[in-house]
Amino acid sequence: MKRLLTFFMTLIVLNIFTIGISNNQIALASGKKVVVIDPGHGTGGNREYELQSPDSSITKIKDGGGTQGVVTGVPEYVVTLKVAEKLKTLLEQKNYTVIMTKTQESEAPGNIERAEVGNNNNADLVIRIHCDGMDNQSMTGASMLVPAPIGYAKDISSISAQYGQTILNDLISSAGMNNRGVVQRSDLTGFNWSKVPVVLVEMGFMSNPGEDRLLSDDSYQNKLVQGLCNGIVHSLNKYELGWNQNSEGWWYCTDPDKGYYYTANNGWKYIDGQWYIFNSAGYALQSTWYTDPSNSHKYYLDSNCMRVNGEKDKPKWVNINDSYYGFNEEGQLYVNCKTPDGYNVNENGVASN
């Protein structure tokens, strides 16, 4: 055992000089993004008044109640809340922090109150979810409303317009609907009181029989949500090709324009002479064990996210939680055997002599 400890102490000293993040891992330091979702309208609306803009004396009603389906009779607030809930789920799966301005159909907060949710949480984006309605039942399609440089929105109107265009493009691509373009508005209270980037999507016309039915269809809502999610990701996540890092860990981007990155579905990836494995959210496993479902072998990913590998007939020994484990040239843990260099390991892979 003394021989084993001496051998390991030598390894530890040598390994001190190899610890560190790969030079190819460029830190993005982006942190976790905050998205506020604002489902439009509420049961009965809100007949109180509020200032249209902090630099104006004009007042407007807080919530007129929204529109409703010409065929289905479904109120706008029912559709917007369902879409908002689905979007929240999808964004959280992609590791965004999501905050809702309301969670019940009966809630009808004013537009200043809604804007303050984004302001108080320093949101990276506020997306307001709405449906359109017109007397002309032939009108169809989605539009994106963005703030004019009015009130507090003076500082965020430009970036909001950029985000709005990107999100609308992805929405149209996903749902295959008519594109009614990006429209700048100076008269929307929720815009004028916003200090953070904000957009308002009109997902289609509930006054059109065909779109009314679609807007209440679960599968069509999923297409809308996927498009909105894609647009938000493309707006907020500016990836570097290769390694990126945020507060959650490291990930590897394969296409910065589309935001593609490796996930668990890609299996083991050989990058710059090292092996890595990623979880379902796209983060490289780090300082942890991994059992490969394809062969049931155990592996260990070190503090640099790299798979621990030995050499042929020369195991790599690692001290993990005060026990020593040996790994072969394929990175597989030696278990219940004698290693090529003469050490016994038990069924858990722990060196015992």
Phi, psi and omega in degrees: 000326178298320179298320180295317181294320178298318179299316181291322178299322177297318179298318182298316180298315179296322184287340179304325185276356180250359181283138179150158180285141178306143179299338181278352181270093182271122184288125176274330178051044185273334182074180182272127184282146179248122177242128173259127178254129185241093179290125187291141169069176181198166182306122177079352181069198180213108188275005175287164181247156179212159179292134181294327182208151180294343179250026181220154177263000180289136176246152179221157177294145184290318182204113180282357177101342178080185181261186175209162184295131181291334179253311185281333185075006181287130178292151179304320185295337176290314180294315184295324180290320178297315179296318180299317180296319178294320179295320177303312180300314183293319179293322178294326175296335179263015171076026172270150168274123184241131179235132179261140175283340177203154181232358181233145178300329184288343181282136179219065181293157176289167184287328175294317179299319178295315181298324181293335176298315177293316181299313185292336180258008180047049185298144172286335177199139167249125176243120182262127187257122181217168170235153183265164174203133181218160175294326179283105185286354180275348183286136181222167171109171181252147174227162179236120177264138180226156186283144168281163179285068182238145176059220179293339185285359180304323185274346185238008183292321183293310180293327177297320179296320178297313179297318182300318180295316180298314182294319179297318179302315181290325178297313180297319180296320183285317186266345179065042185252173178291135182263113181262003171086181179261131184237127177274134182232136178252356189251011182260118184303317181298333174283310190295337180262004184270133177257000181235159181306135185214142175222159176230120180259129170261108193278359182147172186260116175285351176275352175262125185306316182293312181289330176301313179296317181298318184296340177259003180271128186300315182293324178290321175301322179297323177294318178300313183296318179298318178296317179297317179298314179302316181296322178294315178300314181292333179281317190265335185253101176264096186276151168267143174296129182099216186284137174226159180217142167224193184295343181270340180145197182259144170219165185240115182270129180258344180208097183299326183293321182262352179073027180280142178210160180292143173226185179301333180295340182272353180065201180295137178236132179263110187233119177051044174084007180229155179259139180224156173226144186241153177272182186295336179273355177100003182268137179292134178295141187218129178051051183205161176277154176217127174257119183284119182294342182281336181222358178067008177282148178263141179229165176228132177258126186278190184292344176263011181073006183272142177291133178285123181232141170266199175238169181302123180061018179220089184299154170263120181259135182225135175272113180237114181054045175070015172235148182260135181232142179249143183232141181275186184293343176266003180084004182277141180288131172288130178224142172049051182200179170257129183286160181303336178265011167097017181252140178275137175234143183274190185293345177262000180087005183275131177294134187239008177221000000 
